[in-house]
Amino acid sequence: MIWHATSSAAPKASPPRGGSWRIWLAAAASLVLLGLALSVLHAELARVHLADVRAAFGRLGAGNFFLALAATAGSYLALTGYDVLALRYLGHALPYRRVAAASFVATAVGHNLGLAMLSAGAVRLRLYTAWGLSAADVALTAGLVGLTFGIGIGFAIGLALLFEPAVATRWLHIAPAMARGAGVLLLTAPLAYLLLAWRRREPLRVGPWQVRVPSPGLAWRQLLLALADLGCAALALWLLLPADAAPPFHVFLGVYVIAVGAGIASHVPGGLGVFESVLLLGLPDTPRDALLAAMVGYRIVYYLLPLALAALTGVPLALSEQHRRLAGAFAAVRPLFAWLAPVAAGATVFVAGAVLLFSGSLPADAQRLRWLREVLPLPVLEVSHLAGSLLGLGLLVLAQALHRRIRLAWRLAIGLLLAAAIASLLKGVDIEEASVSLAALAILWLGRDAFRREAMIASNVLSPASLAAIAAVLLVTAWIGLFAYRHVEYSQQLWWAFAFHGDAPRYLRATLAVMVAGCTLALWRAMQPAAPEAGPPTAAEIERAAGIVARSRSADAALALLGDKRLLFDTEREAFLMYQVRGRSWIALGDPVGDPVGDPAAQSRLAWRLREIADRHAGRAVFYQVDAAHLPLYLDMGLAAIKLGEEATVSLAGFTLEGPARRELRHAHSRARRDGLRFEWLDASAVPPLLGALKEVSDAWLAAKHSREKGFSLGRFDPAYLRRFPCALVRREDTIVAFANVLTGADRHELSVDLMRHRPDAPPGVMDFLFTELMLWGARQGYGRFNLGMAPLAGLEAHPLAPLWHRLGTLIFRHGEHFYNFRGLRAYKAKFDPQWRPRYLAAPGGLALPGVLVDVAALIGGGLGGVVRR
């Protein structure tokens, strides 16, 4: 069923108050359920030894695995039908191969990471939006997929409780009649859904929304597909049970669907532990070792192999990115790799971390240890075992940051996976475990171009859900060790026993180290200040800021309309401050912007409000490129002021090219005229039709300069931003060879430019010509001055007794051409004979200053890499 708004304006969604504690409560409840499930497992497996499980696993024949793989394929094939039905209902006709690819990858990720609506929904959002669907359509698709599964699982569990109440009796200790009653209640919902689809044709109305009821055929297909999916999935596990110990399939199916439902309700990744405990309780007559071995095989066949296949789907697509001649063969799924890499990498790195932790709780192969004993000293083995477990914990932490495409997380994960592969080999020649780490490493490397976000990992991981997932893996790790070494009598001497075959002592030491590290991580996360409330500005906020900008005498105030900075308005909405958060620095660009005839105290209050908000989040308030006139305000805040450079402004009152001071400009202007250059002014309304031509000039300029777009204090080529302002062009014949978007202050106080680009083959002096013509135009229109912008590090004092920053800045100004043409920029602006005004950075002094400077540079350069790259 689909929800549509009946009014033109849908209500704006906002996070509910108190939502944070509910998230933490849900995470805690999941861990409690997992703890209960592990206690059940411990009781049910009291007489089972690890050697028995290994022997039972060895008895699983290749034929059993092949049949289980076939059943798994049938289940995943049915799951693709969920997406097909949802998209058909929404009216989106996508090729089946695309839908199948999206469904398979989303399902593989959702099965392994848990919280399928979120994890699998994120995959669908990435893929379907790349293929033309809107975010709302993708959300509805994910909802319909969940509805299809819900109908099937509710129907199947209802039948199981109705006809096999003994399962619930053993598990929940309730009477058979109560179990049958619960089964009837569960059957009511899917049957009511089918009846509604059969009888009703008009949409259902709920307030301003209406629900279009699906057709009876679609509803029946949803139910049949869901039952086929569950039946094939159950068959995959049933086929791995010994023939003489397997219960009848219809009995097993009832237990299986209840176990699946319990695993989903727990929100534990993959239902790990919960699924197994319900199966053990529901199948008391099946040998424990055989059932546990079958469940391990099922986890491999139904969970890990599809996840590996989903991750490796990107390999041929990566080749198509490197070799364009193969593009035609992979055209149908080309967008998949770019979107798949972060999801696949996050999932496989999480699994690799879990494998490392589980392996650390299991005894090593005796034969392989004998090989190691001949070539390695014991301390290397001990350190490798402990390092492997700690590396596994580190990979679990990084998985969520990889999902969010954090570049630093990618770099760290590469190093950790390489170290994990080495540790796996050194602690027991564990080739299989090392292969998992190397496979995850290969996936990360193939998808390296997708990880471009520069951000602090701490602000992008360790959400309640990710902490719960990590804690769940640690709990299971501890339980695996307790199960594996239950025959070893505990004593204090175990902690200090070092031997090649001392698996139990190594397990104890590794578990303690990992638990201490995990608890430290959780406490550190709990003690962090709350994340910033504000996000990027909404369209309404940008329009509100545009009204204030139109009344501001500063042309640079228009940079607020780029949309890459957060906006903080005063209570009367007459002034605003533009800022962004980088690391611990809350960096405001310039002084507060307001109406020159408005309340001057409003701007002061805004600056103090930013200072208060930053302090609330344990951050530091920073004001970048502020005017000397406002320094008393920032000094009153306890901030230190350091000179950044000087801003050049040219008075336009009576501006001409006459006189000796502007002889160089006059000659360059005349030469440009002879080269056929002509100046053209475009009002804002005339800019949109030329955006395509301007984009060509911009791209050519970036390529020739081996540069990329910057941000924060500098504009970028953004059509929505550029169409707001007039534009100055330079043409040669009919070809645009240079352009600049023009910013204007209120009352014709100031004229300036932001984005300035020219073609690489433009005649020399084209930008001199553009600036000169703009100044002449501004003088004719009555503008007061032309702002050429700031020359960084210019005008700093070089005296031996000057502050350290001045002396360091002077050194960089003179010898830092590798990073930035400081001296050349200052000399270029000086030929317009400007007036120079100092610009300052107001920030906490002392030891905090280096961090502030790095945060500001990274913010402007688009990341830490932009500090040293152009």
Secondary structure, DSSP 8 states (H G I E B T S, - for coil): -EEEESSSS-------TTHHHHHHHHHHHHHHHHHHHHHHHHHHTTT--HHHHHHHHHT--HHHHHHHHHHHHHHHHHHHHHHHHHHHHHT----HHHHHHHHHHHHHHHHHHS-HHHHHHHHHHHHHHHTT--HHHHHHHHHHHHHHHHHHHHHHHHHHHHH-HHHHHHHH---HHHHHHHHHHHHHHHHHHHHHHHH--S-EEETTEEEE---HHHHHHHHHHHHHHHHHHHHHHHTTS-TTT---HHHHHHHHHHHHHHHHHHT-GGGTTHHHHHHHHH-TTS-HHHHHHHHHHHIIIIIIHHHHHHHHTHHHHHHHHH-GGGTTTTGGGHHHHHHHHHHHHHHHHHHHHHHHHHHHTS---HHHHHHHHHHS-HHHHHHHHHHHHHHHHHHHHHHHHHHTTBHHHHHHHHHHHHHHHHHHHHHH--HHHHHHHHHHHHHHHHTGGG--B---GGGTS--HHHHHHHHHHHHHHHHHHHHHTTTS---GGGGG---TT-HHHHHHHHHHHHHHHHHHHHHHHHTS----S--S--HHHHHHHHHHHHH-S-GGGGGGGGSSSEEEE-TTSSEEEEEEEETTEEEEESS-EE-TTS-HHHHHHHHHHHHHHHHHTT-EEEEEEEEGGGHHHHHHTT-EEEEEEEEEEEE-TT--S-SGGGHHHHHHHHHHHHTTEEEEEE-GGGSGGGHHHHHHHHHHHHHHHT-----TTS----HHHHTTS-EEEEEETTEEEEEEEEEE-GGG-EEEEEEEEE-TTS-TTHHHHHHHHHHHHHHHHT-SEEEEEEEETTT----TTS-HHHHHHHHHHHH-TTT--HHHHHHHHHTT--EEEEEEEEE--TTHHHHHHHHHHHHHHTSTHHHH--
